[in-house]
Amino acid sequence: MSALPFAKLLNLDLPLITYNGACISSYPEGQIIEKTPISMDVAREMFGELEDAGYYVKVYIEDTLYVEETTRAAIEFSGIFAIPFVID
C-alpha cells in the first residue's frame, strides 16, 4: 500500500487505514485486520457514469494504478506514491 513509505519514515507502530478506509492492516506486520472493497459491479457502474459525465477516472487496486491512457496525473500519482500504473 502506498502508505508504507510514510509509515516507515515516521517509524509508526500502529494500524494503517488505507484505500479510503476500505482496508485496515497492522503495521509493521502487514496483516489485514479488515478489508471492505466495493463490488466490481458497483465499481463498473460508477466508473461508467463518471466517464459518461466527462470525468477522468483512475482505478487503484492492490498497489497498482489502472488508467485508460498515460497522462500527467497518472505519472505524478505513480511517482509520488512509488507505484506502477497500467494502461487498461
N, C-alpha and C positions, 0 to 999 in steps of 0.2 A: 504494500500500500504506500502511497506517496507521502504519508505522514512519517514514515520510518526515518528518513534523513533528519527531520526536525526533532523527532523523539530522541534520536542518538545525540544530536547536537546539544539538546537541553538536558541530557542524562536523566530522562524520565524513568520512573519505575511505577507505572500505573496503567490501567486500561486505556486503550485508544478508541475513540469513537470516530469512525471514518465512513466514507461513501455516503455523505449527507445524512448520517445517523443510521444507515442500514446495516452497519457492521460494528460490533464491539469485540475487541480482541485484547488478550493480555499482552503486556509489553514488559520485558523484552522477550518473553517466551513465544509469543506469536500464536497462541491457541485462540480459536474462535470461541467467544462466550455466547454471542447472539448474532444471527445474521438474518435479515428480513428484506430481501430484494423484492422489487415489484415483478410481477409475472411478465414473460415475454409478450404475451398477447396484449396486455395493458401497455407495455412499452412501445410495441409496434404501432398501436392505435394512436398513442400520444405523439410519437415522432412523426407519423403521417400527418396528423392535424397541424403540428407545428411547422412542418415543411410546406404544407399547403398554404399556411398563413405567411410564408416568406421568411421564417426564422432559420438561422444556421443551427444545425443540430450536430452535436458530437456525443458519442457514447463512450463511457468509461467503464470497462468490465475487467475485473481481476488484474489491475495494473497495466492495462493496455487501452489506449485511446483509439476509437474507431471513428473515422471521418470519411466523407464522400470524396474529398479531394485535398491535396496539400494546400493549406492556407497559412497565412502568417499566424493566426490564432492557434492552429494545431502545432506549428513549430514552436511557438512560445510556450504553450502549455506543456508540451513534451520536454522542452529544455528546463523549464522551471522545476518540474516535478520529477525529472530524470526517468521518464517512462517512454516506451516506444509508442509510435502511432502507426496505424494500419489503415490503408485506403480500402474501404469496403463498400 
